[in-house]
């Protein structure tokens, strides 16, 4: 650490357990309502209708629909392998759906490539691919959309301008950058995700797709990212927030879409559904209930039994609820 | 004093010494290495009483600068390709093949030197584009693709030349090229203070300057870093990954053709064995210059210092009277030291978090 920049003020609860305390959750939720939110329009800015996608004989998605309105957070929940990644890759122009259509502002669109999706205002931030750690902050900020100066063969990347804008934008999201040529590898995981979100906002994204932005992060870092998700919502962006962590989804979601085994397992608006129901629909509920019973039984048994069962308990610890997943 | 500290406080800056900033540059290790290697040979020369002759003479300098420039031309192109995360092992035999092609076109087919040079470059660029295309289409590692091309070019060079001339050397170019103005672009030299400085030096400086400008000051340069960092991430933000890679494979093949033209036209003959091991020397040049073997980080300017280390070592060993059998031992040691130093510097620069 070079210590050359200031972190955003730390959120309280340094020693918070894995579960986000209720007051933090409430504060995060209140953040969105306090900010001046533009009225939520009824036409979805991005809508997927009846999408199916097959890879050979594998059914990755079948008849899945999802929509997000401006100033709304739609949490896409599902266990590993539920089809979350395939769905967002379809929404961001990586895959063409085998059937079904995409609509932006009610108009049917075909996304030919990730660049095409970006040009239409759909920005996707991938968990592992959000930024390039060995490139500087300003280069990362502008990669793929570099500002240029000069003319003809001497047209060059406006390094000074890029550094200035990147520094400004990072400051706006609460990260003070002394030197924009500093490598992104020096930022923390949460700051990297935040940089990617800020970049999407700066380039005029109308839809922000976030692929598991919090799953590899600690509680404090996750809170930083969640705060910026709400900020993007307050600015009127439609946010699709992919996670398998119900505790991260509940405080910020306006709408919850649950995928299970490639199909739609449920869709709810805020307040309609609680944590247990979401977990059950994601397919993790039964396992968690069973785990609770097993642990209860262990608590009543003698210490020797607990030690003997330690190995199996370790295996259970990586239930889908908190295991970081390389692929959704 | 108070105002100064107050303004520092307001901006919340931390004072960082210029040395620390320098340490964050990818070429820092190579610059230090170049100074050390030069000083070692200079001191050894002085101890031998070689002042004004050998390593420390104008003629000597012209010699080691020529070797530096030759490998430096390859190193500048290869460093760009390596930053983009790819290798080109075929450039060594491309030097031989392009040289033979140039020689055959001029001597056997009587084609004017200018046209022959253009055709040679066109051939090299086409092979480079094919390397890139094959790498992208098959998804095979470039190490394998270009290793295959290394063998094909070497073998085809021998086969074709032997079929046409029943020999593996094409000689007697001088009669065709001596008065050719375009050939002069590759062979000219100027004598300063008794040392003959070849035009290859200018080509080298031009190659490093262009490569550095492209890498650090153009959109394409940003794409090179991005592609090398993660081609998937680069594709997702709209970087034309395939195009970047194909262009860079063409650049390395083109640098080999430039090397071949300079050598063949200067010497007046082409030999299939020319350029052997140059692919490794170019990679060493780039790696010593601070380019990361796995891509995504590096410097074209650094490759110039890497080339300087190679050139001075190769000739310096002879000048100070060490048996040149030991050249490869020294070179290997320098490579290992440089990689260790660069890895350490990169870890500092990236906050050990990457």
HADDOCK unambig.tbl for C-alpha pairs under 7 A between the chains (distance, minus, plus):
assign (segid A and resid 1 and name CA) (segid B and resid 351 and name CA) 4.84 0.50 0.50
assign (segid A and resid 2 and name CA) (segid B and resid 351 and name CA) 6.78 0.50 0.50
assign (segid A and resid 4 and name CA) (segid B and resid 14 and name CA) 6.21 0.50 0.50
assign (segid A and resid 114 and name CA) (segid B and resid 236 and name CA) 5.42 0.50 0.50
assign (segid A and resid 114 and name CA) (segid B and resid 237 and name CA) 6.84 0.50 0.50
assign (segid A and resid 114 and name CA) (segid B and resid 238 and name CA) 6.18 0.50 0.50
assign (segid A and resid 115 and name CA) (segid B and resid 237 and name CA) 6.49 0.50 0.50
assign (segid A and resid 115 and name CA) (segid B and resid 238 and name CA) 4.45 0.50 0.50
assign (segid A and resid 129 and name CA) (segid B and resid 233 and name CA) 5.03 0.50 0.50
assign (segid A and resid 132 and name CA) (segid B and resid 226 and name CA) 6.85 0.50 0.50
assign (segid A and resid 132 and name CA) (segid B and resid 229 and name CA) 5.83 0.50 0.50
assign (segid A and resid 133 and name CA) (segid B and resid 354 and name CA) 5.65 0.50 0.50
assign (segid A and resid 134 and name CA) (segid B and resid 229 and name CA) 6.81 0.50 0.50
assign (segid A and resid 134 and name CA) (segid B and resid 296 and name CA) 6.30 0.50 0.50
assign (segid A and resid 134 and name CA) (segid B and resid 297 and name CA) 6.14 0.50 0.50
assign (segid A and resid 134 and name CA) (segid B and resid 350 and name CA) 6.89 0.50 0.50
assign (segid A and resid 139 and name CA) (segid B and resid 222 and name CA) 6.78 0.50 0.50
assign (segid A and resid 143 and name CA) (segid B and resid 222 and name CA) 6.54 0.50 0.50
assign (segid A and resid 143 and name CA) (segid B and resid 223 and name CA) 6.98 0.50 0.50
assign (segid A and resid 144 and name CA) (segid B and resid 237 and name CA) 5.51 0.50 0.50
assign (segid A and resid 144 and name CA) (segid B and resid 238 and name CA) 5.38 0.50 0.50
assign (segid A and resid 144 and name CA) (segid B and resid 239 and name CA) 5.20 0.50 0.50
assign (segid A and resid 146 and name CA) (segid B and resid 219 and name CA) 5.94 0.50 0.50
assign (segid A and resid 156 and name CA) (segid B and resid 217 and name CA) 5.43 0.50 0.50
assign (segid A and resid 156 and name CA) (segid B and resid 218 and name CA) 4.47 0.50 0.50
assign (segid A and resid 156 and name CA) (segid B and resid 219 and name CA) 6.80 0.50 0.50
assign (segid A and resid 157 and name CA) (segid B and resid 217 and name CA) 4.99 0.50 0.50
assign (segid A and resid 157 and name CA) (segid B and resid 218 and name CA) 4.31 0.50 0.50
assign (segid A and resid 157 and name CA) (segid B and resid 219 and name CA) 5.29 0.50 0.50
assign (segid A and resid 159 and name CA) (segid B and resid 217 and name CA) 6.89 0.50 0.50
assign (segid A and resid 178 and name CA) (segid B and resid 13 and name CA) 6.92 0.50 0.50
assign (segid A and resid 183 and name CA) (segid B and resid 349 and name CA) 6.91 0.50 0.50
assign (segid A and resid 183 and name CA) (segid B and resid 350 and name CA) 5.60 0.50 0.50
assign (segid A and resid 185 and name CA) (segid B and resid 350 and name CA) 4.82 0.50 0.50
assign (segid A and resid 185 and name CA) (segid B and resid 351 and name CA) 6.38 0.50 0.50
assign (segid A and resid 185 and name CA) (segid B and resid 353 and name CA) 5.50 0.50 0.50
assign (segid A and resid 185 and name CA) (segid B and resid 354 and name CA) 4.66 0.50 0.50
assign (segid A and resid 186 and name CA) (segid B and resid 350 and name CA) 5.11 0.50 0.50
assign (segid A and resid 186 and name CA) (segid B and resid 351 and name CA) 4.64 0.50 0.50
assign (segid A and resid 186 and name CA) (segid B and resid 353 and name CA) 6.17 0.50 0.50
